[in-house]
Every structure is written in structure tokens, then in C-alpha cells.
Amino acid sequence: MTINSPNNDKLAALGGTPVFSTRPSMPWPPTDEETRRAVAEAYSSGIWSWTGPWEKKSCAKLAEVHSARHALLMVNGTVTLEAALHVLGVGPGDEVIVPALTWIATAMAVVYVGAKPVFVDVEPDTLCLDPELVAEAITPRTKAIIPVHLYGGMANMDRLMALAHKHGLKVIEDCAHAQGGEWDGRGLGSIGDVGSFSFQQSKTVSAGEGGGVITNDDELAERLFRFKHIGYSSSGVQGKAASGPPEGLVCHNYRATEFQGAVLYNQLCRLPTLTEARNRNADFLTNLLEQIPGVRVQARGLKATPGRQSYYNFMVLIDSEFWMGATRDQILPALAREGVPVNPTYGTVHRHVLWNLPASEYRIHGEYRDKLGQSCKISEEIGTARAIGFLHFYLDLPLPDLARIAEAFVKVHRNAPDLGKVRW
């Protein structure tokens, strides 16, 4: 299919008619009557916490969808990373390799356990950790790697697991963007030692807040349970702890609630079907957008299972050489005026304001930050100048609307020289 766009179109930002007269609306998070009844049932039951029936059902479904033996819910997707690091023995003096392009929580969790995050650049196509650069970053102090399956891409788990086995490292998959994804037929999060998920408001599976971990290791599952459940064993009864946690395992109250379990369950049941539909729409939109010079779509990953690529963002990468001097910061608002809901990507972690506050325990001093800017060039370019994204639920739009999104890109591309005339 080719993109339909008139030759004499004028940018909406300069008084022309927008591609969408009414901006497409996709309310999020999802609501449905079945989930409403589940939440009401949880409310009426009086079992609001302490691993109730809805939490157990959601844990079982989370494990099933991602081909794991065990799954646990926690309060959010940051403490799940902290929990994984702690139970794997990561602590003061250790280094943990994380991508420079990710949300800051990936690196914050490393600091929370007293270790040092080591930022490594990403691949230019998948936007996930570059295994070649990971190999160069490993030192005698390296204890773990946290690959992030970012936006709509998958980290190269074959290469990263080979490096981990060679050097005796732990692997924690950050799957905050990757609910329902598969790598070579295996659920994301089940390949490393622990998989960590977020169910925050904007995520593909949402409970407003919440997180989850999965693992295939029975001992790790028990340690994770004790860690998030103030030391109680998975078979413990409230108020009647039969034993304490293993020596050195400092435990917290990071429990989720029964309400989060009730909200998540039906979404997890529908996730495989929804993921396949979004994959078809993503293929359709990719085919259209990559007809435009200077536009390509983030690569899914070499072994992404067909039909099971997870999407948090559908990410488009622009090459300014083909946009006649227009910058990403001009293209974004121009598309918005055409009624197309786009957003930039995260910037690099080491430049985020919260990572650089003077009183911050996880600040990075200026000299080190500048060196990172040189060594993490791809992340810097993607974060500041090249990435334009659509949140996952826009892949639920009908095909004619997706075609009009591509039409808007063509329109802005064709009129790129005029973007400098617009007063934003």
C-alpha cells in the first residue's frame, strides 16, 4: 500500500487543513464490566491484601503468559528491580551494567542496593543494550546486567546470556515495556535469572501502579517472596510466621493489594490476542512509514517471535539529512498540529534532572557525565534528536486512521523547509 497525500497540502501549523479534523482518541487505562465486577468482588470479600485469590490468579496468569514457573506481584516496577538485585546478592562495591537509554528507575534500583550503575550505549536499530559494548564494560566488580526491552525492541538475549555465563554474571530483564513479548518462543523475563515488570498507569498492562517479577528458579522465587513480604515464607499464615528469612536477606513490605490483582487478571488473559492484533497494525504502519525518506521504525530484535512483539511505544527514527534542515523538535509539534499524537523518547539517564540534583545520592558529576555523552553517542542522538513515538494503544486504531498517521508524516516531510517559518 502507498500513502495518499495531495501535492499542494499546506501545513496545519501555517493555516492549512489538518490531516485529522478531530484528533484520534484512545482512552487509557482500559475499563470493562468484567473487571469492574472483579474489583467489587475483591472489595466485598474483605480480603484486600496478603496474597488473596485475585492476586494468586494474576500471578499464575503472568507466569503462564511469559513461560515462567513463578510470578509475584509487588507495589511497583521499581521495587521489583530492587528486589531482584537484592536477592541475587548485588550490593555495595558491585557494578551493574544498564543501558544509557531507559527510564531512570532502572539505574535508581542499582543505587538503592548500594551498587554502582555502569551506563552502556544501545544498538542503533533495536535501541537496546549493545552486547559488544557490554563485553567491553565488564570488570572484576561487575555482578549483573540489566537489559531493558525498550519501547518496541528486544535486547539480544542470546548474546547477553552468553556473556553472563562466560563471566558468571546475573541477568535481570527489565520488561516494564514488554508485557506479552516473546524472544525465540520464550516469554520475555523468563530468559534471565529474574524478569521485572511494571503495571503503572501508562503501561500495556495497567493497574495504576504495581509491578511483578517472574523466575524459573524455585529458590529465587521463595527469596523474592520473603523480600517483598516482610520475611514471611510463601506458605506462611498472616501473624503466624513459622521461620525467618535466610541470613543476609533484609526484607521489606513491598506487597501489592488484592485490588491490583483484580484489575490485572482480565488484561493478562486478553494480552496474547491484543498483542497479535497490535503486531499486525504495527506491520501495516511500518510498511507505510518506511516509504518516506529519512524514516525508519525501531527494529524488534533478531529473534522476536512473530506476532508476539510487545509494544509500549511504536518508535519512529528520523534522519535529519532527509528532512531538509528540519529538526525533531520542529517535526513533533508539526505532527501534533496535524492531529497526530506523538511524543519524544526518554533522554539518557545520566542527563536526567533527577540524576543530577546537587543533593542527590545518585547524581553523576559533570566530568563523568560528559564522558558518558561521548561514549553513549547513540543513546544521546536517539534521546535528543531522532526518536518520535506513539503510545501502544494507538496501535488499536483502525487501519484507515493508521494510514492517515502515515499521511501526516508525508505532509510534514514534504513541507519540512517551511517548518522554520512556524512560531511555536
DAQUI-V810448 format. One line per field, one symbol per residue. phi: phi as a letter, one per 30 degrees, with the letter a starting at -180 (. if undefined). A space follows every 50 residues. Layout:
phi = ???
//
This chain:
phi = .cdcaddcdceddcjddddcdbddcbebddbadddedddddddddiccai hddddddddddddddchcdbbbcbdadddddeddddddidaejdcbdbdd cadddedeeddeciccdcdbdcddcdicededddedddbecdcabcdcdc hbbcddddddddddddcicdbcddcecbeidbchicdejccddbccbcbd eddecbbibkabbbaccdddedddddedbhjdddcdceibddacdeeicd cbccddcdddddddedddddeeddddddddddddddedddddeibbcedd kdcddeibddbcbccccccdecchidcedcdeddddddicdcbddddded cdeddbdecddcdcdeddddddeddcddeddddcbbcbbbdeddddddee ddddddedddddddceddddddcd
//
